[in-house]
Amino acid sequence: MKTPPPLARHKIADESFLETCTAKIRETYTWWTQLPRIEDLPSKSFIAPDKIVSLLPIVCLVDVTGSPDDWYYRLVGTELVYNRGGEVTGKRVRDGYHGTDWEDVHENYSYVKETRSFLYDPADLPTPWGGMRSNDTLFLPFCNDKNDLTIVLVASVNR
């Protein structure tokens, strides 16, 4: 197995985050772990909105194509739109990310792409009204029927 890239100190790539994360993030992770797998990942075809109605406001789907510089927001939940201060569906992640800087956001997506595994990032994020707010963000990879990583579901909740 390839050695995962190093992460910033506060990011967590094992299940220890379940001890301190918000209930919605725990619910999202539990749902993801229970999905059937195609080899190591669940298929994007298992993302059934009617099964995750309570999670829809806090999730976004990111299309994976090439490098994270070229990834796009396919769908963004209403709570995420509110917390960002605007709609980013259809925009490149690089142009519409919600984080302190692009390097930090890029690290998250690159890690998920390279490891084909989840990543938890508790961080303070900027608000559209000025200031910062504590936030829990979970990145979850999904594949197509050929087991190619094609979607990252991101769940994000204010603390």
N, C-alpha and C positions, 0 to 999 in steps of 0.2 A: 504494500500500500504506500502511496505517495505521502510524504510528510506534509501536513497542512501548513499553509503559510502562517507566520506569526501574527497574532492579533493584538490590538490595543488592550491594555490591562483590564479594563472594565467589561469587555465583551466575553460572553460565555458560550462555549461550543459543546457543553455536556448538560446532562439533565439536572445539575445542581441548581440551575436557575429556577426550577419549579418550587423551591423552598421560599423564594422571595418575590416572584412575579405576581402580577395582578390575576384575578380570577379569569378574566376574559382571555388573557394570554395562555393561561393553563388550559382552558377549555379548547382553544384553537390548537394547541400542541397535542392534546389528547385525541382530538378528532383526526389530526394528520397521522398520528401513530397507528390509528385503528383502520386506516384505509388499506385496501389490498395493494400489493406492490408488483411492479413489473421489474424484476430483478431487485434493485435497491431503492427505487423511488415509486411513489404512487403516481398513477397516470392523471394527467390534467382532466381526463374524461370523468374522473371521480369527484370533481368539484361540482357538486349539485347544490345550487343556491337554496332549494327548498329544504335541504338538510342542515344548512348553516344560517338560517334566517337571522338569528340573534347576533351572528358575527359579521354580517354583511356591512354594517356601518363602519367597522374598524379595519376592514381589509382592503388591499388593493392587489391587483394582478399585474405583474410586470412581464412583458414578452421578452424572452431571451433570444437574441440574435447576435452572433459575433461577440464582440467584447462588451463589457458593461457600459462603455461609452455610447453604444448604439441601442441600448435597451429602451423600451417604451412602456408607458403606463397604458394598459389595456382597459382597466376599470379601477375606479377609486371610490371607496365608500364615503357616505355622506359625512360621517364624523371626521374623516381624514381631510375632506375638502374644507370643512369648517375650521379645523385646527391649522390648516395651511393658509387659510384666508383666500382660497380660490381653487378652481378646477384645474387639474393637470392631465386628465384623461386624453390620450393621444399625443402627449408631449414626450420627448426623450427624458429619461430619468435625470440625465445630466442637467437638463434645463428646468426641471420642476421638482427636484429632490427637496425633502424636508429634513434638514440636518444642519450641523454647524458648519461643515465645509464639504466640498466634493471629495476630497481625499478620504475622509472618514466614511462617507456613503459608498464610495467606490470599493473600499476595503471590504465592506459588508457583502456586497454583491459578488465581488471576486472570490471571496472565501466560499460562499455558497456554491458558486459555479465550479470551483476547483475541487471542493471536497464532496459535493453532491449531498450535503448534509445541512441541518438547520444551524441557525446562529441567533443568539439572543443578545440584544444590545440595549441595556438600560442607560439612558442618556438624558441630558437636559437639552430640549429643542427650543428654537426660537418660536415665539407666537407672533401672529400678524399684528398684534396690538403693542408690541415691544416687550422686552423681558424674555425670560426663559421659563419653561415648564418641564417638570420631571416626566419622563415618558418611558414606557416599555415597548420595545419593538422586537418582533420575532420574524425571521426570514425562513420560509419553508419551500424547498424545491419540488417541482413536479416534472414529469417527463411525458413524451408522446408515446405512441405504441411501439416505437423502435428503441425506447429507453434513452432517448436524447433529452437532456434537460431543456425544456422549452418555456416554462413558466416559473416565476418565483411569486408565491403568495406572501405578502407582507401584512402582518397584523400589528397595529400600533394603538396603544392606549395611554391616555394621560393618567398619571398617578394622582 
